[in-house]
Amino acid sequence: MTLAEVAELAGAELADASSADLPIRGLASLDHAGPHHLAFFDNLKYADQLKRTRAGACLVSPRYISSVPAHVAVLRAGDPFRAFVALSRHLHQDALRPPSFLGNDGIAPTAVIHDSARLEDGVVVEAFAAIGPDVEIGAGTMIGAHAMIGAGVKIGRNSSIGAGTSLIYCYIGDNVVIHPGCHIGQDGFGYSAGASGHTKIPQTGRVLIQHNVEIGAGTTIDRGSLRDTVIGEGTKIDNLVQIGHNVSIGRHCLVLAQCGLAGSLTLEDYVALGAKSGLNNHLTVGEGAQVAAMSGVKDDIPPGERWGGIFARPAKQWLREIKVLENLAHGGSVHAQPRTRGADKEGQE
């Protein structure tokens, strides 16, 4: 496309109309872009990359235009990154959901499908997948190679079930992406401990995954014991996450890699968990709260707060404690250093 066409798609404005006919053949990062690539810049951390870039054009906010090298055509955008993402989604629509591993269309001859299963038109089932009795799968959904879909599972339309995935005791909505190697609906870790041994508690609930959820490779989600395990609409879960039984995750949450969520906890809407966070059972993380990476959470977190550390506490308190320990380690005092004028009230206290 020409740069003018790119600008229209991105909702951006050409800084110099003479560059309107510049051919753009792809998108790239600042450090890998060539003369016919479009890049973006919205973080001063990458100012050195901007100075050295060979990009033909760059999406940039008005306040940073003066930093762009003379050989780079400028597209002004209020939010350069969002504009770049919008362009990428337009140009690479095929990358928005995983493709068929084997490239087949329809049902592979080696797939095993129970007679009572119901598949709508346009379902793709790859080689050696197995679909059990009373399964229902909506139109446009793909079942990857060697996937195992247990009895009674319901899967909505235009979803993708990755290769080697196992699903049992679950209902899955529309436009759900489950990447390879996930295991969803298996028993949760439920035992009654005693001196004579550990007695298994029957797990009789389901997993309910609502529309537009994406689940990363190798993640496991346990079925509920009495109530259902629920993953709310629009939530995105990274690779290698463990979600225990009876967990309730709200809408549009972000759960990053290697998090562990113990049973019967609740994440309200728009919660974000940093990588490798561990959360204890029977607690609630309030709407919009954020947890820093590698934190251990044992207490409820109020809505909208940022917590971090082991054990997690409000982020400002955690960072002050780290600073005090650093001072002690270098022979300093436990007392905080005097605050500069204009410090916030909490900091002065």
C-alpha positions as CSV (number, residue, x, y, z in Angstrom):
1,M,0.0,0.0,0.0
2,T,1.0,3.6,-0.2
3,L,1.6,5.6,2.9
4,A,-1.5,7.6,2.3
5,E,-3.6,4.4,2.2
6,V,-1.9,3.2,5.4
7,A,-2.6,6.5,7.1
8,E,-6.3,6.2,6.3
9,L,-6.5,2.7,7.7
10,A,-4.7,3.7,10.8
11,G,-6.7,6.9,11.4
12,A,-3.4,8.8,11.3
13,E,-2.4,12.0,9.6
14,L,0.5,12.5,7.1
15,A,2.9,15.1,8.5
16,D,4.2,15.7,5.0
17,A,1.9,15.2,2.0
18,S,4.9,14.7,-0.3
19,S,5.4,11.2,1.2
20,A,1.9,10.1,0.3
21,D,3.0,7.8,-2.5
22,L,5.8,6.0,-0.4
23,P,5.2,2.3,-0.9
24,I,4.8,0.3,2.4
25,R,5.3,-3.4,2.1
26,G,5.1,-4.5,5.7
27,L,5.2,-3.7,9.4
28,A,8.3,-4.0,11.6
29,S,9.9,-2.9,14.9
30,L,12.2,0.2,14.8
31,D,15.4,-1.9,15.0
32,H,14.4,-4.3,12.2
33,A,12.6,-2.0,9.8
34,G,13.8,-1.3,6.3
35,P,13.0,1.6,3.9
36,H,9.6,0.1,2.9
37,H,8.5,-0.8,6.5
38,L,6.2,1.1,8.8
39,A,7.2,1.2,12.5
40,F,5.9,3.0,15.6
41,F,7.3,4.9,18.5
42,D,5.6,5.8,21.7
43,N,8.1,5.1,24.5
44,L,11.3,7.1,25.2
45,K,13.0,3.9,26.3
46,Y,13.4,3.2,22.6
47,A,14.7,6.7,21.6
48,D,18.1,5.3,20.6
49,Q,16.4,2.8,18.3
50,L,14.4,5.7,16.7
51,K,17.6,7.6,16.0
52,R,19.2,4.6,14.3
53,T,16.1,3.2,12.5
54,R,16.1,2.6,8.8
55,A,12.2,2.6,8.6
56,G,10.6,4.3,5.7
57,A,7.8,5.6,7.9
58,C,6.8,5.8,11.6
59,L,3.6,6.2,13.6
60,V,4.4,8.7,16.3
61,S,2.5,11.0,18.7
62,P,2.7,14.7,18.0
63,R,5.0,15.4,21.1
64,Y,7.7,13.1,19.7
65,I,7.7,14.3,16.0
66,S,10.8,16.4,16.5
67,S,12.7,13.2,17.5
68,V,12.1,11.4,14.2
69,P,15.1,11.3,11.8
70,A,14.7,13.3,8.6
71,H,14.7,10.3,6.3
72,V,11.6,8.8,8.1
73,A,8.1,9.8,6.9
74,V,5.9,10.7,9.9
75,L,2.3,9.6,10.5
76,R,0.8,11.5,13.4
77,A,-1.4,9.4,15.7
78,G,-2.8,10.1,19.1
79,D,-2.0,6.5,20.2
80,P,0.7,5.1,17.9
81,F,0.7,1.6,19.3
82,R,-3.1,1.2,19.0
83,A,-2.9,2.5,15.4
84,F,-0.1,0.0,14.7
85,V,-2.1,-2.9,16.2
86,A,-5.2,-1.9,14.1
87,L,-3.0,-2.0,10.9
88,S,-1.5,-5.3,11.9
89,R,-4.9,-6.8,12.5
90,H,-6.1,-5.6,9.0
91,L,-3.0,-6.9,7.2
92,H,-2.6,-10.2,9.1
93,Q,-6.2,-11.4,9.7
94,D,-5.0,-15.0,9.2
95,A,-2.9,-14.7,12.3
96,L,-5.7,-13.8,14.6
97,R,-6.5,-17.5,15.2
98,P,-4.3,-20.6,14.9
99,P,-4.4,-22.2,11.5
100,S,-5.0,-25.9,10.9
101,F,-1.7,-27.7,11.6
102,L,-2.3,-30.1,8.8
103,G,-4.0,-27.8,6.4
104,N,-7.0,-30.0,6.0
105,D,-10.6,-28.8,5.3
106,G,-13.5,-30.8,6.7
107,I,-13.1,-34.0,8.7
108,A,-9.9,-36.1,8.4
109,P,-10.4,-39.8,7.6
110,T,-8.6,-40.8,10.8
111,A,-10.7,-38.7,13.1
112,V,-13.0,-40.7,15.5
113,I,-16.5,-39.2,15.9
114,H,-19.2,-40.8,18.0
115,D,-22.5,-41.4,16.2
116,S,-24.4,-39.2,18.6
117,A,-22.1,-36.2,18.3
118,R,-23.5,-33.2,16.4
119,L,-21.3,-31.1,14.2
120,E,-22.6,-28.0,12.4
121,D,-21.4,-27.2,8.9
122,G,-17.9,-26.0,8.4
123,V,-16.3,-27.8,11.4
124,V,-12.8,-28.9,10.7
125,V,-11.5,-32.0,12.5
126,E,-7.9,-32.9,12.1
127,A,-6.2,-36.3,12.0
128,F,-6.6,-38.6,15.0
129,A,-8.9,-36.3,17.0
130,A,-11.6,-38.1,19.0
131,I,-15.0,-36.7,19.7
132,G,-17.2,-38.5,22.2
133,P,-20.9,-39.1,22.6
134,D,-23.4,-36.2,22.7
135,V,-20.7,-33.6,21.9
136,E,-22.0,-30.5,20.1
137,I,-19.6,-28.3,18.0
138,G,-20.7,-25.1,16.3
139,A,-20.0,-24.0,12.7
140,G,-16.5,-22.8,11.8
141,T,-14.8,-24.4,14.8
142,M,-11.5,-26.3,14.3
143,I,-10.6,-29.4,16.4
144,G,-6.8,-29.9,16.2
145,A,-5.0,-33.2,15.6
146,H,-5.0,-35.7,18.6
147,A,-7.5,-33.5,20.5
148,M,-9.8,-35.4,22.8
149,I,-13.3,-34.1,23.3
150,G,-15.1,-35.9,26.0
151,A,-18.8,-36.9,26.3
152,G,-21.3,-34.1,26.5
153,V,-18.9,-31.2,25.8
154,K,-20.4,-28.3,24.1
155,I,-18.3,-25.9,21.9
156,G,-19.6,-22.8,20.2
157,R,-19.0,-21.4,16.8
158,N,-15.7,-20.1,15.2
159,S,-13.6,-21.5,18.0
160,S,-10.2,-23.2,17.8
161,I,-9.3,-26.3,19.9
162,G,-5.5,-26.8,19.7
163,A,-3.7,-30.1,18.9
164,G,-3.3,-32.5,21.8
165,T,-5.9,-30.7,23.9
166,S,-8.3,-32.6,26.1
167,L,-11.7,-31.3,27.1
168,I,-14.2,-33.0,29.4
169,Y,-17.1,-31.7,31.5
170,C,-17.0,-28.2,29.9
171,Y,-19.1,-25.8,27.9
172,I,-17.2,-23.4,25.6
173,G,-18.6,-20.3,23.9
174,D,-18.1,-18.7,20.5
175,N,-14.8,-17.3,19.2
176,V,-12.8,-19.1,21.9
177,V,-9.1,-20.0,21.2
178,I,-7.5,-22.8,23.1
179,H,-3.9,-23.3,22.2
180,P,-2.2,-26.8,21.9
181,G,-1.7,-29.0,24.9
182,C,-4.3,-27.5,27.2
183,H,-6.3,-29.8,29.6
184,I,-9.6,-28.5,30.7
185,G,-12.3,-30.2,32.9
186,Q,-10.1,-32.8,34.7
187,D,-10.6,-33.3,38.5
188,G,-9.5,-30.6,40.8
189,F,-7.2,-31.4,43.7
190,G,-9.7,-32.2,46.4
191,Y,-9.0,-34.5,49.4
192,S,-10.0,-34.8,53.0
193,A,-6.7,-35.2,54.8
194,G,-6.5,-37.5,57.8
195,A,-4.1,-39.7,59.8
196,S,-5.2,-42.8,58.0
197,G,-4.8,-41.3,54.6
198,H,-6.3,-38.8,52.2
199,T,-9.9,-39.4,51.0
200,K,-10.8,-38.2,47.6
201,I,-13.7,-35.7,47.4
202,P,-15.8,-36.3,44.3
203,Q,-15.5,-33.5,41.7
204,T,-18.9,-33.0,40.1
205,G,-18.9,-29.5,38.6
206,R,-18.0,-28.2,35.1
207,V,-15.9,-25.6,33.4
208,L,-17.8,-22.8,31.7
209,I,-15.7,-20.7,29.3
210,Q,-17.6,-17.7,27.9
211,H,-17.2,-16.0,24.5
212,N,-14.0,-14.5,23.2
213,V,-11.7,-16.2,25.7
214,E,-8.1,-17.1,24.7
215,I,-6.2,-19.8,26.6
216,G,-2.4,-20.3,26.1
217,A,-0.6,-23.5,25.4
218,G,-0.1,-26.0,28.3
219,T,-2.7,-24.4,30.6
220,T,-4.9,-26.6,32.9
221,I,-8.3,-25.7,34.2
222,D,-9.9,-28.0,36.8
223,R,-13.6,-28.7,36.8
224,G,-15.6,-27.5,39.8
225,S,-16.1,-29.7,42.8
226,L,-19.7,-28.5,43.7
227,R,-20.0,-25.3,41.8
228,D,-18.6,-24.6,38.3
229,T,-15.2,-23.2,37.4
230,V,-16.0,-20.1,35.3
231,I,-13.8,-18.1,32.9
232,G,-15.5,-14.8,32.0
233,E,-16.0,-13.3,28.6
234,G,-13.0,-11.7,26.9
235,T,-10.5,-13.0,29.4
236,K,-7.0,-13.8,28.1
237,I,-4.9,-16.5,29.8
238,D,-1.2,-17.0,29.0
239,N,0.7,-20.3,28.6
240,L,1.3,-22.7,31.5
241,V,-1.3,-21.4,33.9
242,Q,-2.9,-23.6,36.6
243,I,-6.5,-22.8,37.5
244,G,-8.0,-24.8,40.4
245,H,-11.5,-26.0,41.0
246,N,-14.4,-23.6,41.7
247,V,-12.3,-20.6,40.6
248,S,-14.4,-17.8,39.2
249,I,-12.7,-15.4,36.8
250,G,-14.6,-12.3,35.6
251,R,-14.7,-10.6,32.3
252,H,-11.7,-9.2,30.4
253,C,-9.1,-10.4,32.9
254,L,-5.4,-10.9,32.1
255,V,-3.6,-13.9,33.6
256,L,0.0,-14.1,32.6
257,A,2.3,-17.1,32.3
258,Q,2.9,-19.6,35.1
259,C,0.3,-18.1,37.5
260,G,-1.2,-20.6,39.9
261,L,-4.8,-20.0,41.1
262,A,-5.9,-22.1,44.0
263,G,-9.4,-23.4,44.4
264,S,-12.5,-21.3,45.1
265,L,-11.0,-17.9,44.6
266,T,-12.6,-15.1,42.7
267,L,-11.1,-12.6,40.2
268,E,-13.6,-9.9,39.5
269,D,-13.8,-8.1,36.1
270,Y,-10.6,-6.5,34.5
271,V,-8.1,-8.0,37.0
272,A,-4.5,-8.4,35.8
273,L,-2.1,-10.9,37.3
274,G,1.6,-10.7,36.5
275,A,3.6,-13.7,35.5
276,K,4.3,-16.4,38.2
277,S,1.9,-15.0,40.7
278,G,0.4,-17.4,43.2
279,L,-3.0,-16.9,44.7
280,N,-4.3,-18.7,47.8
281,N,-7.7,-20.3,47.9
282,H,-11.0,-18.7,49.0
283,L,-9.9,-15.1,48.4
284,T,-11.3,-12.3,46.2
285,V,-9.3,-9.9,44.0
286,G,-11.5,-6.9,43.3
287,E,-12.5,-5.4,40.0
288,G,-9.6,-3.7,38.1
289,A,-7.0,-4.7,40.7
290,Q,-3.4,-5.6,39.5
291,V,-0.9,-8.0,41.0
292,A,2.8,-7.6,40.2
293,A,4.8,-10.5,38.8
294,M,6.1,-13.2,41.2
295,S,3.8,-12.2,44.0
296,G,2.2,-14.4,46.6
297,V,-1.3,-13.4,47.4
298,K,-2.9,-14.6,50.7
299,D,-5.4,-11.8,51.4
300,D,-8.3,-10.2,49.6
301,I,-7.3,-7.3,47.3
302,P,-9.7,-4.3,47.2
303,P,-11.0,-3.1,43.8
304,G,-8.6,-1.0,41.7
305,E,-5.5,-1.5,43.9
306,R,-2.0,-2.5,42.9
307,W,-0.3,-5.1,45.1
308,G,3.0,-6.9,44.9
309,G,5.6,-8.9,46.9
310,I,5.6,-12.0,49.1
311,F,3.2,-11.9,50.8
312,A,1.5,-9.3,48.6
313,R,0.6,-5.9,50.0
314,P,-0.1,-2.5,48.5
315,A,2.5,-1.7,45.9
316,K,3.7,1.6,47.5
317,Q,4.2,-0.1,50.8
318,W,6.0,-3.0,49.2
319,L,8.4,-0.7,47.3
320,R,9.1,1.4,50.5
321,E,10.0,-1.8,52.3
322,I,12.4,-2.9,49.6
323,K,14.0,0.5,49.7
324,V,14.5,0.3,53.5
325,L,16.1,-3.2,53.1
326,E,18.4,-1.8,50.4
327,N,19.5,1.0,52.8
328,L,20.2,-1.5,55.6
329,A,22.1,-3.8,53.2
330,H,24.4,-0.9,52.4
331,G,24.9,0.1,56.0
332,G,22.3,2.8,56.1
333,S,19.5,3.6,58.5
334,V,16.1,1.9,58.7
335,H,14.6,5.4,58.6
336,A,13.3,6.7,55.3
337,Q,15.3,9.4,53.6
338,P,13.8,12.9,53.8
339,R,11.2,13.4,51.1
340,T,11.7,16.2,48.5
341,R,9.4,19.1,48.4
342,G,6.1,18.2,46.6
343,A,6.2,14.5,47.5
344,D,2.8,13.0,47.9
345,K,1.1,12.9,51.3
346,E,1.4,9.1,51.6
347,G,5.1,9.3,50.9
348,Q,5.6,12.0,53.5
349,E,3.9,9.9,56.1
